[in-house]
Amino acid sequence: MELQDTEEPHRIAGFNTLELAAGLIILVLGIVVTVESLTYPFGSLRNVGAAIFPMLLGILLSLLGLAVIIEGRLSQAIAPTVPWRALLSICASLASFALLIDRAGAFVAIFALVFLAGLADRTFRPLTLFCVSVALCAFVAALVMGFQGIVNIDLFPGA
């Protein structure tokens, strides 16, 4: 019994758009690295300068980008569906941690990080996430108090 995909990959000029976009991003990044490496001194064969390593990496990255683009001519890959709930939840949790760590302290930032990241999965209920977040914050507080002087984390700013 053979499984047949009913979807065909989207193509532009015969290239798979998924592979073409990825290859172009890699190619442009490689070109930018190569051009930026020209601002550093090359040195000599005996005393290699700072430009050689990033230039070689940029050239290699550009070649890999071209290889991905060429491979996309034959590829039948179909773009996967994006799990928007998980993506937005995890990005929001990281952003909240970054914004809260200095203003509200580690206790509140860790709570927000764990609670918002937990919302990525539909099976977790908000009350369960709240309890887990509080328990984790209590555990972090116990560790900080237990290792007083070794671990210097500001649980509450201004305290």
C-alpha positions as a LaTeX table, in Angstrom:
\begin{tabular}{lrrr}
\hline
Residue & $x$ (\AA) & $y$ (\AA) & $z$ (\AA) \\
\hline
Met1 & 0.00 & 0.00 & 0.00 \\
Glu2 & 1.62 & 3.25 & $-1.12$ \\
Leu3 & 0.93 & 6.59 & 0.45 \\
Gln4 & 0.46 & 9.36 & $-2.04$ \\
Asp5 & 0.72 & 13.03 & $-1.20$ \\
Thr6 & $-2.13$ & 14.99 & $-2.66$ \\
Glu7 & $-0.25$ & 18.26 & $-2.27$ \\
Glu8 & 2.37 & 19.32 & $-4.74$ \\
Pro9 & 5.11 & 21.70 & $-3.60$ \\
His10 & 4.78 & 25.30 & $-4.72$ \\
Arg11 & 7.33 & 26.15 & $-7.40$ \\
Ile12 & 8.76 & 29.30 & $-8.95$ \\
Ala13 & 10.61 & 28.83 & $-12.26$ \\
Gly14 & 10.93 & 25.12 & $-11.47$ \\
Phe15 & 12.45 & 25.70 & $-8.02$ \\
Asn16 & 10.75 & 24.57 & $-4.83$ \\
Thr17 & 9.91 & 27.84 & $-3.04$ \\
Leu18 & 10.74 & 26.40 & 0.38 \\
Glu19 & 14.22 & 25.35 & $-0.73$ \\
Leu20 & 14.69 & 28.52 & $-2.79$ \\
Ala21 & 13.91 & 30.80 & 0.17 \\
Ala22 & 16.19 & 28.86 & 2.52 \\
Gly23 & 19.01 & 28.77 & $-0.04$ \\
Leu24 & 18.72 & 32.49 & $-0.75$ \\
Ile25 & 18.88 & 33.34 & 2.95 \\
Ile26 & 22.00 & 31.20 & 3.38 \\
Leu27 & 23.56 & 32.61 & 0.20 \\
Val28 & 22.95 & 36.23 & 1.19 \\
Leu29 & 24.30 & 35.59 & 4.68 \\
Gly30 & 27.44 & 34.06 & 3.17 \\
Ile31 & 27.91 & 37.02 & 0.84 \\
Val32 & 27.47 & 39.49 & 3.73 \\
Val33 & 30.06 & 37.62 & 5.83 \\
Thr34 & 32.48 & 37.51 & 2.89 \\
Val35 & 32.10 & 41.21 & 2.12 \\
Glu36 & 32.41 & 42.15 & 5.80 \\
Ser37 & 35.60 & 40.10 & 6.09 \\
Leu38 & 37.23 & 42.37 & 3.50 \\
Thr39 & 37.43 & 45.12 & 6.13 \\
Tyr40 & 39.93 & 43.07 & 8.16 \\
Pro41 & 43.65 & 42.68 & 7.35 \\
Phe42 & 44.61 & 39.58 & 5.36 \\
Gly43 & 48.20 & 39.27 & 6.52 \\
Ser44 & 50.53 & 36.89 & 4.70 \\
Leu45 & 50.82 & 33.14 & 4.31 \\
Arg46 & 53.25 & 33.04 & 7.20 \\
Asn47 & 51.26 & 35.37 & 9.42 \\
Val48 & 47.60 & 34.92 & 8.56 \\
Gly49 & 45.42 & 37.94 & 9.30 \\
Ala50 & 41.97 & 38.18 & 10.82 \\
Ala51 & 40.17 & 38.22 & 7.45 \\
Ile52 & 41.00 & 34.69 & 6.31 \\
Phe53 & 38.77 & 32.68 & 8.63 \\
Pro54 & 35.55 & 34.72 & 8.18 \\
Met55 & 36.19 & 34.95 & 4.44 \\
Leu56 & 36.52 & 31.17 & 4.13 \\
Leu57 & 33.39 & 30.68 & 6.24 \\
Gly58 & 31.49 & 33.20 & 4.11 \\
Ile59 & 32.56 & 31.50 & 0.89 \\
Leu60 & 31.62 & 28.09 & 2.30 \\
Leu61 & 28.26 & 29.42 & 3.45 \\
Ser62 & 27.61 & 30.91 & 0.00 \\
Leu63 & 28.46 & 27.60 & $-1.67$ \\
Leu64 & 26.13 & 25.75 & 0.69 \\
Gly65 & 23.37 & 28.24 & $-0.13$ \\
Leu66 & 23.88 & 27.60 & $-3.83$ \\
Ala67 & 23.77 & 23.86 & $-3.20$ \\
Val68 & 20.44 & 24.21 & $-1.36$ \\
Ile69 & 19.03 & 26.28 & $-4.23$ \\
Ile70 & 20.18 & 23.75 & $-6.84$ \\
Glu71 & 18.86 & 20.85 & $-4.76$ \\
Gly72 & 15.53 & 22.66 & $-4.60$ \\
Arg73 & 15.13 & 22.07 & $-8.31$ \\
Leu74 & 14.53 & 18.38 & $-7.59$ \\
Ser75 & 12.99 & 18.63 & $-4.12$ \\
Gln76 & 9.42 & 17.60 & $-3.45$ \\
Ala77 & 9.35 & 19.03 & 0.09 \\
Ile78 & 6.14 & 20.68 & 1.21 \\
Ala79 & 6.18 & 23.48 & 3.78 \\
Pro80 & 5.02 & 22.20 & 7.16 \\
Thr81 & 2.20 & 23.82 & 9.06 \\
Val82 & 3.41 & 26.31 & 11.65 \\
Pro83 & 2.37 & 25.64 & 15.26 \\
Trp84 & 1.46 & 29.28 & 15.95 \\
Arg85 & 0.29 & 28.73 & 19.51 \\
Ala86 & 3.58 & 27.15 & 20.57 \\
Leu87 & 5.69 & 29.64 & 18.63 \\
Leu88 & 3.96 & 32.71 & 20.05 \\
Ser89 & 3.79 & 31.29 & 23.56 \\
Ile90 & 7.49 & 30.50 & 23.74 \\
Cys91 & 8.49 & 33.85 & 22.20 \\
Ala92 & 6.23 & 35.65 & 24.70 \\
Ser93 & 7.74 & 33.72 & 27.61 \\
Leu94 & 11.29 & 34.62 & 26.59 \\
Ala95 & 10.35 & 38.27 & 26.02 \\
Ser96 & 8.61 & 38.49 & 29.38 \\
Phe97 & 11.64 & 37.02 & 31.13 \\
Ala98 & 13.95 & 39.51 & 29.43 \\
Leu99 & 11.70 & 42.43 & 30.33 \\
Leu100 & 10.99 & 41.35 & 33.93 \\
Ile101 & 14.35 & 40.09 & 35.15 \\
Asp102 & 15.76 & 43.57 & 35.92 \\
Arg103 & 12.49 & 45.30 & 36.80 \\
Ala104 & 10.66 & 42.71 & 38.89 \\
Gly105 & 13.42 & 40.28 & 39.90 \\
Ala106 & 14.11 & 36.63 & 39.24 \\
Phe107 & 11.08 & 35.32 & 41.12 \\
Val108 & 8.52 & 37.09 & 38.92 \\
Ala109 & 10.54 & 36.58 & 35.72 \\
Ile110 & 10.85 & 32.82 & 36.28 \\
Phe111 & 7.15 & 32.60 & 37.09 \\
Ala112 & 6.22 & 34.39 & 33.83 \\
Leu113 & 8.69 & 32.29 & 31.82 \\
Val114 & 7.36 & 28.96 & 33.04 \\
Phe115 & 3.68 & 29.97 & 32.93 \\
Leu116 & 3.74 & 31.41 & 29.40 \\
Ala117 & 5.93 & 28.63 & 27.99 \\
Gly118 & 3.52 & 26.08 & 29.45 \\
Leu119 & 0.68 & 27.61 & 27.45 \\
Ala120 & 2.35 & 26.26 & 24.30 \\
Asp121 & 0.78 & 22.87 & 24.94 \\
Arg122 & $-3.01$ & 22.70 & 24.89 \\
Thr123 & $-3.12$ & 19.87 & 27.45 \\
Phe124 & $-1.86$ & 22.05 & 30.32 \\
Arg125 & $-4.53$ & 23.93 & 32.23 \\
Pro126 & $-3.86$ & 27.44 & 33.54 \\
Leu127 & $-4.40$ & 26.41 & 37.19 \\
Thr128 & $-1.89$ & 23.57 & 36.81 \\
Leu129 & 0.60 & 25.92 & 35.17 \\
Phe130 & 0.10 & 28.44 & 37.96 \\
Cys131 & 0.83 & 25.78 & 40.61 \\
Val132 & 3.88 & 24.47 & 38.74 \\
Ser133 & 5.22 & 28.01 & 38.27 \\
Val134 & 4.80 & 28.84 & 41.96 \\
Ala135 & 6.43 & 25.55 & 42.96 \\
Leu136 & 9.39 & 26.19 & 40.66 \\
Cys137 & 9.80 & 29.73 & 42.00 \\
Ala138 & 9.74 & 28.35 & 45.56 \\
Phe139 & 12.38 & 25.80 & 44.58 \\
Val140 & 14.59 & 28.54 & 43.10 \\
Ala141 & 14.12 & 30.63 & 46.25 \\
Ala142 & 15.10 & 27.65 & 48.41 \\
Leu143 & 18.22 & 27.09 & 46.31 \\
Val144 & 19.21 & 30.74 & 46.55 \\
Met145 & 18.75 & 30.73 & 50.33 \\
Gly146 & 20.51 & 27.39 & 50.65 \\
Phe147 & 23.53 & 28.54 & 48.69 \\
Gln148 & 23.69 & 32.01 & 50.22 \\
Gly149 & 26.92 & 33.72 & 49.18 \\
Ile150 & 27.61 & 31.24 & 46.36 \\
Val151 & 24.60 & 32.02 & 44.18 \\
Asn152 & 23.89 & 35.73 & 43.96 \\
Ile153 & 20.47 & 36.03 & 42.32 \\
Asp154 & 18.28 & 39.02 & 43.09 \\
Leu155 & 14.89 & 37.40 & 43.72 \\
Phe156 & 13.19 & 40.72 & 44.42 \\
Pro157 & 14.74 & 44.00 & 43.25 \\
Gly158 & 15.38 & 46.54 & 45.97 \\
Ala159 & 15.11 & 43.96 & 48.75 \\
\hline
\end{tabular}
